[in-house]
Amino acid sequence: MNIIIQSVHFSETQALHDFVTEEVRKLSRYHDKIEGAKVFLKLEKSNTRENKVCEIRLEIPGHDLFVKTQCETFEEATSNVVDELKEQIKELKSRSERR
């Protein structure tokens, strides 16, 4: 799986890059045809501490999945997005099996 991570309005640390890569790679356990993932980490201008945004577009032939969330940390946002993508993958596979 090809993973592209883009940081918007900040420079990511190696630890954050490694964390995001590891979390996204876990998704390949749920679908063997995932070609790639585009990850966008953004700092939003906000009056609250929940200003870290993670967006992931998962590329599966015939189906692109997308999830976006905003949390206090990039790690929390990434974990939440990956959990939601797991659910979307399970739903996609369930629909495919019914056909």
Buried (B, 14 or more C-beta within 10 A) or exposed (E): BEBEBEBEEEEBEEEBBEBBBEBBBEBEEBBEEBEBBBBBBBEEEEEEEBBBBBBBBBBBEEBEBEBBBBBEEBBBBBBBBBEBBBEBBEEBEEEEEEE
